[in-house]
């Protein structure tokens, strides 16, 4: 019998199921806080890690989630142009209050509120990718197509 999932990870598993997806979340012994850590833990390329970065819109104070390919840096000017307002990095309290998850474990689903999501077009290069699943040591495997379907996000050039 497997160990029960931690509450945050179970919330992600429940969200996936509620959306009609059968992806299975995994809690690992090693950290998946960084994309390099996650790639090593699951045995994939760093580019296959769908890392979640939460920004804070400066005028409307909304969370903006960018899901980027592991090694890619987000060009904030491109995101600002997409939402028509300036953004800044979200601090740990803002991320937890608005998503319900800690930095390093923010999944693409299961947030406390509806969040606008932009997905790095570079993730389309891979048949399978890995995303955070609620804690800094939990992940799940999915396809880029499933990522769009489960989040309602859209693919954009983020670099």
N, C-alpha and C positions, 0 to 999 in steps of 0.2 A: 504494500500500500504506500502511495506517495504522501509526502508531507503536505499539509494544507498550505495554500498560498497565503502570503501576507495580505492584509486588507486592501492595500493600494493595488497590488497585483491582481487580486480577485476582482476588484472593481473594473480593471481593464478587461479581464477575461469575460466578465458579465456583459460589459459594453459591446465587445466583439460578438458575443452570442446574440444579444438583443438586436444587433444590426444584421444578423443572418450569416455571420462568418464563423468558420470552424477552426480558425487559427488557434494554436495552443501556446499560451504564454509559458515561459520557463524562468524559474529563479535559479541563478547560478551561484556557485561558491565565490567566483571571482567577480570583480567589479566590471561594470559596463558603462561607467560614468563618462569616459571619453570614447570617441569613435575608434581609436586605436585599441583601447582595452576591449571594447565590444567585438571588434573584428577578430582579435586574438582568441577571445573566449568562445566564439561560435565557429571559428575556422573559415572565415570569408575574407575578402579584400576590404580594406577600409572604405573604399568607394561604395560598397554595398550597405554600409550603415546609414540609415535614415535618421540623422541626428535632429533633435528638436531644439529650436532656439526661440525663446519667447521675447518679443519686443513689446514696448509700451508706446502707444501712439501719444504724442505730446499734447494734442488739442482735445481729442475725445476721450483720452485715458482708457483706451481699449487694449486688450491683449491681442497681439498679432503673432501667429505661430508660423515660423518658417521651418520646413522640414528639408534639410540639406544633405547632400551626399557627404559622407564623412570628412574628407579633407578640404572641402570647399568652404571658403569664407563668403559670408553674405555681403553683397554690395547694398548697404542701407539706402543709398540714393535710389536704387531700382525699386525697393519696397515702398519708399516714400512716394515715388511717382505712381505706383499702383493704388495706394490708398489716399493719395492727395493730401497728405499731411506729414509733418516730421515725426520720426520715431527715435526712441532711445532704448538702450538695453533695459530689460526689466530686472529688478532686484529679486532676491530670494523670497521676500515676503509677498510681493506682487504676484510672482509666479504661483506660489502656493495658494494664495487667496483666490486667484482667478481660475486656475486650472485644477487645484486640489492635489497637485503633485509637487515633488521637490525637483529642483534643478538637477539634471543628470538622470532623471527618470521620467520626464514628461512624455507620455505616449501620444500617438496621433488621435486617440479616441478617449471618451470617458471623462471629459473635462466638466467642471462645475457649471460652466456657461458656454454658450455658442461662441466659437472663436473663428475669426477669419484665418484661413490657412492657405499658405503658398508652398508649393512643392517644387524642389529643384529639378529642372528638366534632365539633369545628368543622371538621375535615378532611373530614367527610362532605358538606359543602356544595359540594365541587368534583368535577368529572368526572375531572380529572387533577391530580396533585400531584407534587412533586419531593423526593427524599430524598438525603442524603449517601451517597457511595459509596466510602468508605475513606480519603480524604485531604481536606484543606481546599480542593481545587479539582476535586472529582469528584462527579457527581450522576447520578441516573437518574430517569426518569419512570415513574409507576405510577398506579394507581387506589386509592382508599381501601379498596375491597373486596380488592384484591390485597395491600395492606399487612397486613390482618388475616390473610389466608390464609398469607402467607409468614412471618409472625412468631408467630402464635398469640396475639397481643396482643388486648386488648379495648378497645373504645371506652368512654371515661369522660369526665365533665365535669372538666376540669383547672383551670379558672379559678376 
